[in-house]
Amino acid sequence: MSEDPKVATLEARIGELEAQLGTMREELSKARLEQWEGRIDDLEVQAHLGSMELNERLTPIIETLRNRWLDAKGQLDGASATANDVFDILRKGCEQSFADFKDAVVNATSSVRS
């Protein structure tokens, strides 16, 4: 029996379309991977910028904390105040610096997420 030419043509066309569909699925998968790569790259940039901003905010706070410690150490070494007074001054200064430090971290984290 001879095959109907229309059926053969349709079967050939179906084969071509299936091949095209496979190619399109592969291209879609690649495009999705590239999209995720772009998102990851963007997150890396945001994290880097956030760490730079955080560093800029924290450096002066750390310097202030270090200076308060040096002042307390100098007072204790010079015996210009009692040890309790020096440690009370140092404790208050450190508590404020740590609060500033925490606020800077929270603010920097919030700005990265925005």
The first five atom37 places (N, CA, C, CB, O) and aatype in JSON, in Angstrom:
{
  "aatype": [12, 15, 6, 3, 14, 11, 19, 0, 16, 10, 6, 0, 1, 9, 7, 6, 10, 6, 0, 5, 10, 7, 16, 12, 1, 6, 6, 10, 15, 11, 0, 1, 10, 6, 5, 17, 6, 7, 1, 9, 3, 3, 10, 6, 19, 5, 0, 8, 10, 7, 15, 12, 6, 10, 2, 6, 1, 10, 16, 14, 9, 9, 6, 16, 10, 1, 2, 1, 17, 10, 3, 0, 11, 7, 5, 10, 3, 7, 0, 15, 0, 16, 0, 2, 3, 19, 13, 3, 9, 10, 1, 11, 7, 4, 6, 5, 15, 13, 0, 3, 13, 11, 3, 0, 19, 19, 2, 0, 16, 15, 15, 19, 1, 15],
  "atom_mask": [
    [1, 1, 1, 1, 1],
    [1, 1, 1, 1, 1],
    [1, 1, 1, 1, 1],
    [1, 1, 1, 1, 1],
    [1, 1, 1, 1, 1],
    [1, 1, 1, 1, 1],
    [1, 1, 1, 1, 1],
    [1, 1, 1, 1, 1],
    [1, 1, 1, 1, 1],
    [1, 1, 1, 1, 1],
    [1, 1, 1, 1, 1],
    [1, 1, 1, 1, 1],
    [1, 1, 1, 1, 1],
    [1, 1, 1, 1, 1],
    [1, 1, 1, 0, 1],
    [1, 1, 1, 1, 1],
    [1, 1, 1, 1, 1],
    [1, 1, 1, 1, 1],
    [1, 1, 1, 1, 1],
    [1, 1, 1, 1, 1],
    [1, 1, 1, 1, 1],
    [1, 1, 1, 0, 1],
    [1, 1, 1, 1, 1],
    [1, 1, 1, 1, 1],
    [1, 1, 1, 1, 1],
    [1, 1, 1, 1, 1],
    [1, 1, 1, 1, 1],
    [1, 1, 1, 1, 1],
    [1, 1, 1, 1, 1],
    [1, 1, 1, 1, 1],
    [1, 1, 1, 1, 1],
    [1, 1, 1, 1, 1],
    [1, 1, 1, 1, 1],
    [1, 1, 1, 1, 1],
    [1, 1, 1, 1, 1],
    [1, 1, 1, 1, 1],
    [1, 1, 1, 1, 1],
    [1, 1, 1, 0, 1],
    [1, 1, 1, 1, 1],
    [1, 1, 1, 1, 1],
    [1, 1, 1, 1, 1],
    [1, 1, 1, 1, 1],
    [1, 1, 1, 1, 1],
    [1, 1, 1, 1, 1],
    [1, 1, 1, 1, 1],
    [1, 1, 1, 1, 1],
    [1, 1, 1, 1, 1],
    [1, 1, 1, 1, 1],
    [1, 1, 1, 1, 1],
    [1, 1, 1, 0, 1],
    [1, 1, 1, 1, 1],
    [1, 1, 1, 1, 1],
    [1, 1, 1, 1, 1],
    [1, 1, 1, 1, 1],
    [1, 1, 1, 1, 1],
    [1, 1, 1, 1, 1],
    [1, 1, 1, 1, 1],
    [1, 1, 1, 1, 1],
    [1, 1, 1, 1, 1],
    [1, 1, 1, 1, 1],
    [1, 1, 1, 1, 1],
    [1, 1, 1, 1, 1],
    [1, 1, 1, 1, 1],
    [1, 1, 1, 1, 1],
    [1, 1, 1, 1, 1],
    [1, 1, 1, 1, 1],
    [1, 1, 1, 1, 1],
    [1, 1, 1, 1, 1],
    [1, 1, 1, 1, 1],
    [1, 1, 1, 1, 1],
    [1, 1, 1, 1, 1],
    [1, 1, 1, 1, 1],
    [1, 1, 1, 1, 1],
    [1, 1, 1, 0, 1],
    [1, 1, 1, 1, 1],
    [1, 1, 1, 1, 1],
    [1, 1, 1, 1, 1],
    [1, 1, 1, 0, 1],
    [1, 1, 1, 1, 1],
    [1, 1, 1, 1, 1],
    [1, 1, 1, 1, 1],
    [1, 1, 1, 1, 1],
    [1, 1, 1, 1, 1],
    [1, 1, 1, 1, 1],
    [1, 1, 1, 1, 1],
    [1, 1, 1, 1, 1],
    [1, 1, 1, 1, 1],
    [1, 1, 1, 1, 1],
    [1, 1, 1, 1, 1],
    [1, 1, 1, 1, 1],
    [1, 1, 1, 1, 1],
    [1, 1, 1, 1, 1],
    [1, 1, 1, 0, 1],
    [1, 1, 1, 1, 1],
    [1, 1, 1, 1, 1],
    [1, 1, 1, 1, 1],
    [1, 1, 1, 1, 1],
    [1, 1, 1, 1, 1],
    [1, 1, 1, 1, 1],
    [1, 1, 1, 1, 1],
    [1, 1, 1, 1, 1],
    [1, 1, 1, 1, 1],
    [1, 1, 1, 1, 1],
    [1, 1, 1, 1, 1],
    [1, 1, 1, 1, 1],
    [1, 1, 1, 1, 1],
    [1, 1, 1, 1, 1],
    [1, 1, 1, 1, 1],
    [1, 1, 1, 1, 1],
    [1, 1, 1, 1, 1],
    [1, 1, 1, 1, 1],
    [1, 1, 1, 1, 1],
    [1, 1, 1, 1, 1],
    [1, 1, 1, 1, 1]
  ],
  "atom_positions": [
    [[0.82, -1.17, 0.0], [0.0, 0.0, 0.0], [0.87, 1.24, 0.0], [-0.93, 0.0, 1.18], [1.9, 1.28, 0.66]],
    [[0.45, 2.21, -0.72], [1.22, 3.45, -0.74], [0.65, 4.41, 0.29], [1.21, 4.08, -2.15], [-0.55, 4.47, 0.54]],
    [[1.54, 5.13, 0.84], [1.17, 6.06, 1.88], [0.6, 7.32, 1.26], [2.37, 6.39, 2.78], [1.04, 7.77, 0.2]],
    [[-0.38, 7.89, 1.93], [-0.99, 9.14, 1.46], [0.05, 10.25, 1.6], [-2.31, 9.49, 2.27], [0.64, 10.41, 2.67]],
    [[0.29, 11.02, 0.52], [1.31, 12.08, 0.58], [0.98, 13.15, 1.62], [1.46, 12.73, -0.78], [1.88, 13.74, 2.21]],
    [[-0.3, 13.39, 1.84], [-0.66, 14.4, 2.84], [-0.27, 13.94, 4.25], [-2.18, 14.69, 2.78], [0.21, 14.73, 5.06]],
    [[-0.48, 12.67, 4.53], [-0.13, 12.12, 5.84], [1.38, 12.18, 6.02], [-0.65, 10.67, 5.99], [1.86, 12.55, 7.09]],
    [[2.11, 11.81, 5.0], [3.57, 11.84, 5.07], [4.06, 13.26, 5.3], [4.19, 11.27, 3.78], [4.98, 13.49, 6.09]],
    [[3.45, 14.21, 4.62], [3.83, 15.62, 4.78], [3.54, 16.08, 6.2], [3.09, 16.5, 3.76], [4.36, 16.77, 6.82]],
    [[2.37, 15.71, 6.73], [2.0, 16.09, 8.09], [2.93, 15.45, 9.12], [0.56, 15.7, 8.38], [3.33, 16.1, 10.09]],
    [[3.28, 14.19, 8.91], [4.18, 13.52, 9.83], [5.56, 14.17, 9.82], [4.29, 12.04, 9.49], [6.2, 14.32, 10.86]],
    [[6.01, 14.55, 8.63], [7.3, 15.23, 8.53], [7.25, 16.57, 9.24], [7.7, 15.42, 7.04], [8.19, 16.96, 9.95]],
    [[6.16, 17.28, 9.05], [5.99, 18.6, 9.69], [5.93, 18.45, 11.22], [4.69, 19.31, 9.16], [6.5, 19.26, 11.94]],
    [[5.26, 17.43, 11.7], [5.18, 17.17, 13.14], [6.59, 16.89, 13.68], [4.24, 15.96, 13.44], [6.96, 17.38, 14.75]],
    [[7.35, 16.12, 12.94], [8.74, 15.84, 13.35], [9.56, 17.12, 13.44], [0.0, 0.0, 0.0], [10.32, 17.31, 14.39]],
    [[9.4, 18.0, 12.45], [10.12, 19.28, 12.46], [9.7, 20.13, 13.66], [9.87, 20.05, 11.15], [10.54, 20.73, 14.33]],
    [[8.39, 20.19, 13.91], [7.87, 20.99, 15.02], [8.34, 20.44, 16.37], [6.34, 21.03, 14.96], [8.65, 21.21, 17.28]],
    [[8.39, 19.12, 16.49], [8.89, 18.52, 17.73], [10.36, 18.87, 17.94], [8.71, 16.99, 17.7], [10.79, 19.14, 19.07]],
    [[11.13, 18.87, 16.87], [12.55, 19.24, 16.96], [12.68, 20.71, 17.37], [13.27, 18.98, 15.61], [13.52, 21.06, 18.21]],
    [[11.85, 21.56, 16.77], [11.87, 22.99, 17.11], [11.46, 23.2, 18.58], [10.93, 23.78, 16.17], [12.05, 24.03, 19.28]],
    [[10.46, 22.45, 19.02], [10.01, 22.55, 20.4], [11.14, 22.16, 21.36], [8.79, 21.65, 20.62], [11.35, 22.82, 22.38]],
    [[11.86, 21.11, 21.03], [13.0, 20.7, 21.86], [14.06, 21.79, 21.91], [0.0, 0.0, 0.0], [14.62, 22.07, 22.97]],
    [[14.34, 22.41, 20.77], [15.32, 23.5, 20.71], [14.85, 24.69, 21.53], [15.57, 23.92, 19.25], [15.63, 25.3, 22.26]],
    [[13.57, 25.01, 21.41], [13.02, 26.15, 22.15], [13.06, 25.89, 23.66], [11.57, 26.43, 21.69], [13.33, 26.8, 24.44]],
    [[12.79, 24.67, 24.07], [12.86, 24.34, 25.5], [14.29, 24.5, 26.01], [12.36, 22.9, 25.75], [14.51, 25.02, 27.11]],
    [[15.23, 24.06, 25.22], [16.64, 24.2, 25.6], [17.03, 25.67, 25.71], [17.55, 23.48, 24.59], [17.7, 26.07, 26.65]],
    [[16.59, 26.47, 24.74], [16.9, 27.9, 24.76], [16.24, 28.58, 25.96], [16.44, 28.58, 23.46], [16.83, 29.46, 26.59]],
    [[15.0, 28.18, 26.28], [14.31, 28.73, 27.44], [15.05, 28.39, 28.72], [12.87, 28.21, 27.5], [15.19, 29.24, 29.6]],
    [[15.53, 27.17, 28.83], [16.29, 26.76, 30.02], [17.56, 27.59, 30.14], [16.64, 25.26, 29.95], [17.92, 28.03, 31.24]],
    [[18.25, 27.81, 29.04], [19.47, 28.62, 29.06], [19.15, 30.06, 29.46], [20.15, 28.6, 27.68], [19.88, 30.67, 30.24]],
    [[18.04, 30.59, 28.92], [17.65, 31.97, 29.26], [17.33, 32.09, 30.74], [16.42, 32.41, 28.42], [17.68, 33.08, 31.38]],
    [[16.66, 31.09, 31.3], [16.35, 31.11, 32.73], [17.63, 31.07, 33.57], [15.44, 29.94, 33.1], [17.75, 31.78, 34.57]],
    [[18.58, 30.24, 33.15], [19.86, 30.18, 33.86], [20.58, 31.52, 33.8], [20.75, 29.07, 33.27], [21.15, 31.98, 34.79]],
    [[20.56, 32.15, 32.63], [21.21, 33.45, 32.49], [20.51, 34.5, 33.36], [21.21, 33.9, 31.01], [21.16, 35.37, 33.93]],
    [[19.18, 34.41, 33.45], [18.43, 35.34, 34.29], [18.83, 35.17, 35.76], [16.91, 35.12, 34.11], [19.02, 36.16, 36.47]],
    [[18.96, 33.93, 36.21], [19.38, 33.69, 37.59], [20.81, 34.15, 37.82], [19.24, 32.21, 37.93], [21.14, 34.68, 38.88]],
    [[21.65, 33.96, 36.82], [23.03, 34.44, 36.95], [23.04, 35.95, 37.13], [23.87, 34.04, 35.71], [23.79, 36.47, 37.96]],
    [[22.21, 36.65, 36.36], [22.1, 38.1, 36.49], [21.6, 38.51, 37.87], [0.0, 0.0, 0.0], [22.1, 39.48, 38.44]],
    [[20.65, 37.79, 38.39], [20.13, 38.09, 39.73], [21.21, 37.89, 40.79], [18.91, 37.22, 40.05], [21.36, 38.7, 41.71]],
    [[21.95, 36.81, 40.66], [23.03, 36.53, 41.61], [24.1, 37.61, 41.52], [23.65, 35.14, 41.35], [24.6, 38.08, 42.55]],
    [[24.47, 38.0, 40.3], [25.45, 39.07, 40.12], [24.97, 40.36, 40.78], [25.72, 39.31, 38.63], [25.74, 41.06, 41.42]],
    [[23.68, 40.66, 40.61], [23.1, 41.86, 41.21], [23.18, 41.79, 42.73], [21.65, 42.04, 40.76], [23.5, 42.79, 43.38]],
    [[22.88, 40.64, 43.3], [22.97, 40.48, 44.75], [24.41, 40.66, 45.25], [22.45, 39.11, 45.16], [24.63, 41.25, 46.3]],
    [[25.36, 40.16, 44.48], [26.76, 40.32, 44.87], [27.15, 41.8, 44.89], [27.69, 39.54, 43.92], [27.84, 42.25, 45.8]],
    [[26.7, 42.53, 43.88], [26.99, 43.96, 43.83], [26.34, 44.67, 45.02], [26.49, 44.58, 42.49], [26.97, 45.5, 45.67]],
    [[25.07, 44.35, 45.29], [24.38, 44.97, 46.42], [25.07, 44.64, 47.74], [22.93, 44.51, 46.46], [25.2, 45.51, 48.6]],
    [[25.51, 43.41, 47.89], [26.2, 43.02, 49.12], [27.52, 43.78, 49.26], [26.47, 41.5, 49.12], [27.87, 44.23, 50.35]],
    [[28.23, 43.92, 48.16], [29.5, 44.65, 48.19], [29.26, 46.11, 48.55], [30.21, 44.55, 46.83], [29.96, 46.67, 49.4]],
    [[28.25, 46.72, 47.91], [27.95, 48.12, 48.22], [27.48, 48.26, 49.66], [26.87, 48.67, 47.25], [27.82, 49.22, 50.35]],
    [[26.7, 47.28, 50.12], [26.24, 47.31, 51.51], [27.39, 47.19, 52.48], [0.0, 0.0, 0.0], [27.41, 47.87, 53.51]],
    [[28.35, 46.33, 52.16], [29.49, 46.17, 53.07], [30.35, 47.43, 53.07], [30.34, 44.95, 52.66], [30.92, 47.8, 54.1]],
    [[30.44, 48.1, 51.91], [31.19, 49.35, 51.86], [30.49, 50.41, 52.72], [31.34, 49.85, 50.39], [31.13, 51.13, 53.48]],
    [[29.16, 50.49, 52.58], [28.39, 51.47, 53.35], [28.49, 51.15, 54.84], [26.93, 51.48, 52.9], [28.67, 52.05, 55.66]],
    [[28.38, 49.88, 55.17], [28.48, 49.47, 56.57], [29.85, 49.82, 57.13], [28.21, 47.96, 56.71], [29.96, 50.31, 58.25]],
    [[30.88, 49.56, 56.36], [32.24, 49.88, 56.8], [32.38, 51.39, 57.03], [33.27, 49.4, 55.76], [33.0, 51.82, 58.01]],
    [[31.81, 52.19, 56.12], [31.88, 53.65, 56.28], [31.15, 54.11, 57.54], [31.28, 54.34, 55.05], [31.58, 55.05, 58.19]],
    [[30.06, 53.43, 57.87], [29.3, 53.81, 59.06], [29.96, 53.33, 60.35], [27.89, 53.27, 58.98], [29.92, 54.0, 61.37]],
    [[30.58, 52.15, 60.28], [31.12, 51.56, 61.49], [32.51, 52.06, 61.86], [31.16, 50.08, 61.34], [32.85, 52.12, 63.05]],
    [[33.3, 52.43, 60.89], [34.67, 52.87, 61.17], [34.71, 54.02, 62.17], [35.35, 53.3, 59.89], [35.48, 53.95, 63.13]],
    [[33.91, 55.09, 62.0], [33.97, 56.17, 63.0], [33.48, 55.72, 64.38], [33.14, 57.34, 62.52], [33.97, 56.2, 65.4]],
    [[32.51, 54.81, 64.41], [32.02, 54.32, 65.69], [33.1, 53.52, 66.41], [30.75, 53.46, 65.5], [33.29, 53.66, 67.62]],
    [[33.8, 52.7, 65.66], [34.9, 51.91, 66.24], [36.01, 52.85, 66.73], [35.46, 50.9, 65.2], [36.58, 52.62, 67.79]],
    [[36.3, 53.89, 65.96], [37.32, 54.85, 66.38], [36.91, 55.56, 67.67], [37.58, 55.87, 65.27], [37.73, 55.77, 68.56]],
    [[35.64, 55.94, 67.75], [35.13, 56.58, 68.96], [35.25, 55.64, 70.15], [33.67, 57.03, 68.77], [35.68, 56.05, 71.24]],
    [[34.88, 54.4, 69.95], [34.98, 53.4, 71.01], [36.43, 53.22, 71.44], [34.39, 52.07, 70.54], [36.72, 53.15, 72.64]],
    [[37.32, 53.14, 70.48], [38.75, 52.99, 70.79], [39.25, 54.2, 71.57], [39.57, 52.79, 69.5], [40.01, 54.06, 72.53]],
    [[38.84, 55.41, 71.16], [39.27, 56.63, 71.85], [38.73, 56.67, 73.28], [38.81, 57.87, 71.08], [39.44, 57.1, 74.19]],
    [[37.5, 56.24, 73.47], [36.94, 56.2, 74.84], [37.73, 55.22, 75.7], [35.45, 55.8, 74.8], [37.99, 55.49, 76.87]],
    [[38.09, 54.11, 75.13], [38.89, 53.13, 75.86], [40.25, 53.71, 76.23], [39.07, 51.85, 75.03], [40.73, 53.56, 77.35]],
    [[40.88, 54.39, 75.25], [42.18, 55.01, 75.51], [42.08, 56.07, 76.59], [42.75, 55.62, 74.23], [42.96, 56.17, 77.45]],
    [[41.01, 56.87, 76.56], [40.81, 57.88, 77.6], [40.68, 57.23, 78.98], [39.57, 58.73, 77.3], [41.31, 57.67, 79.94]],
    [[39.87, 56.18, 79.05], [39.69, 55.49, 80.33], [41.0, 54.88, 80.81], [38.61, 54.4, 80.21], [41.32, 54.95, 82.0]],
    [[41.74, 54.3, 79.89], [43.03, 53.7, 80.25], [43.99, 54.77, 80.75], [43.64, 52.96, 79.03], [44.7, 54.57, 81.73]],
    [[43.99, 55.93, 80.07], [44.85, 57.03, 80.5], [44.48, 57.55, 81.88], [0.0, 0.0, 0.0], [45.35, 57.86, 82.69]],
    [[43.17, 57.64, 82.13], [42.73, 58.09, 83.45], [43.12, 57.09, 84.53], [41.21, 58.31, 83.47], [43.54, 57.48, 85.62]],
    [[42.99, 55.83, 84.22], [43.33, 54.8, 85.2], [44.84, 54.78, 85.45], [42.85, 53.42, 84.73], [45.29, 54.65, 86.58]],
    [[45.62, 54.92, 84.37], [47.07, 54.93, 84.49], [47.53, 56.17, 85.26], [47.74, 54.89, 83.1], [48.49, 56.1, 86.04]],
    [[46.85, 57.29, 85.05], [47.24, 58.54, 85.71], [46.66, 58.66, 87.1], [0.0, 0.0, 0.0], [46.97, 59.61, 87.82]],
    [[45.82, 57.71, 87.48], [45.2, 57.71, 88.8], [44.48, 59.02, 89.07], [46.25, 57.46, 89.89], [44.41, 59.48, 90.21]],
    [[43.94, 59.64, 88.0], [43.22, 60.9, 88.18], [41.79, 60.66, 88.65], [43.21, 61.7, 86.89], [41.09, 61.61, 89.0]],
    [[41.36, 59.42, 88.64], [40.03, 59.08, 89.13], [40.09, 57.69, 89.73], [38.95, 59.16, 87.99], [41.04, 56.94, 89.51]],
    [[39.08, 57.37, 90.47], [39.05, 56.02, 91.02], [38.74, 55.04, 89.9], [38.0, 55.91, 92.16], [38.19, 55.4, 88.87]],
    [[39.11, 53.8, 90.12], [38.89, 52.77, 89.11], [37.41, 52.64, 88.79], [39.46, 51.42, 89.57], [37.03, 52.44, 87.64]],
    [[36.56, 52.75, 89.8], [35.11, 52.64, 89.57], [34.6, 53.75, 88.67], [34.35, 52.67, 90.88], [33.77, 53.52, 87.79]],
    [[35.11, 54.98, 88.88], [34.69, 56.1, 88.03], [35.13, 55.88, 86.59], [35.26, 57.43, 88.56], [34.36, 56.12, 85.66]],
    [[36.35, 55.43, 86.43], [36.88, 55.2, 85.08], [36.08, 54.12, 84.38], [38.37, 54.81, 85.14], [35.71, 54.28, 83.21]],
    [[35.82, 53.04, 85.08], [35.07, 51.95, 84.44], [33.62, 52.35, 84.17], [35.11, 50.7, 85.31], [33.03, 51.88, 83.2]],
    [[33.06, 53.19, 85.01], [31.7, 53.67, 84.77], [31.66, 54.53, 83.51], [31.19, 54.48, 85.99], [30.75, 54.4, 82.69]],
    [[32.64, 55.41, 83.36], [32.73, 56.24, 82.15], [32.93, 55.36, 80.92], [33.9, 57.27, 82.27], [32.28, 55.55, 79.89]],
    [[33.84, 54.39, 81.03], [34.11, 53.49, 79.91], [32.86, 52.67, 79.57], [35.28, 52.55, 80.25], [32.53, 52.52, 78.39]],
    [[32.16, 52.15, 80.58], [30.96, 51.34, 80.35], [29.9, 52.15, 79.61], [30.4, 50.81, 81.68], [29.31, 51.67, 78.64]],
    [[29.66, 53.37, 80.08], [28.64, 54.22, 79.43], [29.03, 54.53, 77.99], [28.45, 55.53, 80.22], [28.2, 54.46, 77.09]],
    [[30.28, 54.86, 77.78], [30.75, 55.14, 76.43], [30.66, 53.93, 75.52], [0.0, 0.0, 0.0], [30.27, 54.04, 74.36]],
    [[31.03, 52.77, 76.05], [30.97, 51.53, 75.26], [29.53, 51.17, 74.94], [31.64, 50.38, 76.0], [29.22, 50.77, 73.82]],
    [[28.64, 51.31, 75.91], [27.23, 51.01, 75.66], [26.68, 51.88, 74.55], [26.41, 51.19, 76.94], [25.95, 51.4, 73.68]],
    [[27.03, 53.17, 74.58], [26.55, 54.08, 73.53], [27.16, 53.72, 72.18], [26.88, 55.54, 73.89], [26.48, 53.73, 71.16]],
    [[28.44, 53.39, 72.19], [29.1, 53.02, 70.93], [28.53, 51.73, 70.36], [30.6, 52.87, 71.14], [28.34, 51.61, 69.15]],
    [[28.25, 50.77, 71.24], [27.66, 49.53, 70.75], [26.25, 49.75, 70.23], [27.64, 48.48, 71.86], [25.84, 49.12, 69.26]],
    [[25.5, 50.64, 70.87], [24.16, 50.97, 70.36], [24.27, 51.64, 68.99], [23.4, 51.91, 71.36], [23.5, 51.33, 68.08]],
    [[25.23, 52.56, 68.85], [25.45, 53.2, 67.54], [25.87, 52.17, 66.5], [26.53, 54.3, 67.66], [25.43, 52.22, 65.35]],
    [[26.72, 51.24, 66.91], [27.2, 50.18, 66.03], [26.02, 49.34, 65.54], [28.24, 49.3, 66.76], [25.89, 49.07, 64.35]],
    [[25.16, 48.93, 66.48], [23.99, 48.12, 66.14], [23.07, 48.89, 65.19], [23.21, 47.72, 67.42], [22.6, 48.33, 64.2]],
    [[22.82, 50.16, 65.48], [21.96, 50.97, 64.61], [22.54, 51.09, 63.2], [21.76, 52.37, 65.21], [21.81, 51.03, 62.21]],
    [[23.84, 51.25, 63.11], [24.49, 51.35, 61.8], [24.34, 50.05, 61.01], [25.97, 51.7, 61.95], [24.08, 50.08, 59.81]],
    [[24.5, 48.92, 61.69], [24.35, 47.63, 61.02], [22.91, 47.44, 60.54], [24.75, 46.47, 61.96], [22.68, 47.01, 59.41]],
    [[21.95, 47.76, 61.39], [20.53, 47.63, 61.03], [20.19, 48.53, 59.85], [19.62, 47.95, 62.23], [19.53, 48.11, 58.91]],
    [[20.65, 49.78, 59.91], [20.36, 50.72, 58.81], [21.01, 50.29, 57.51], [20.85, 52.13, 59.18], [20.4, 50.38, 56.45]],
    [[22.25, 49.82, 57.58], [22.93, 49.38, 56.37], [22.25, 48.15, 55.79], [24.41, 49.09, 56.65], [22.1, 48.03, 54.57]],
    [[21.84, 47.24, 56.66], [21.14, 46.04, 56.2], [19.81, 46.4, 55.55], [20.9, 45.08, 57.38], [19.44, 45.84, 54.52]],
    [[19.1, 47.34, 56.15], [17.82, 47.78, 55.6], [17.99, 48.44, 54.24], [17.12, 48.74, 56.55], [17.18, 48.23, 53.33]],
    [[19.06, 49.24, 54.09], [19.25, 49.92, 52.81], [19.67, 48.96, 51.72], [20.29, 51.01, 52.95], [19.37, 49.19, 50.54]],
    [[20.35, 47.86, 52.08], [20.72, 46.85, 51.07], [19.49, 46.1, 50.6], [21.75, 45.86, 51.64], [19.37, 45.78, 49.42]],
    [[18.57, 45.82, 51.52], [17.37, 45.08, 51.18], [16.38, 45.9, 50.37], [16.71, 44.58, 52.43], [15.55, 45.34, 49.65]],
    [[16.45, 47.21, 50.48], [15.49, 48.08, 49.77], [15.75, 48.15, 48.29], [15.53, 49.48, 50.33], [15.03, 48.83, 47.57]]
  ]
}
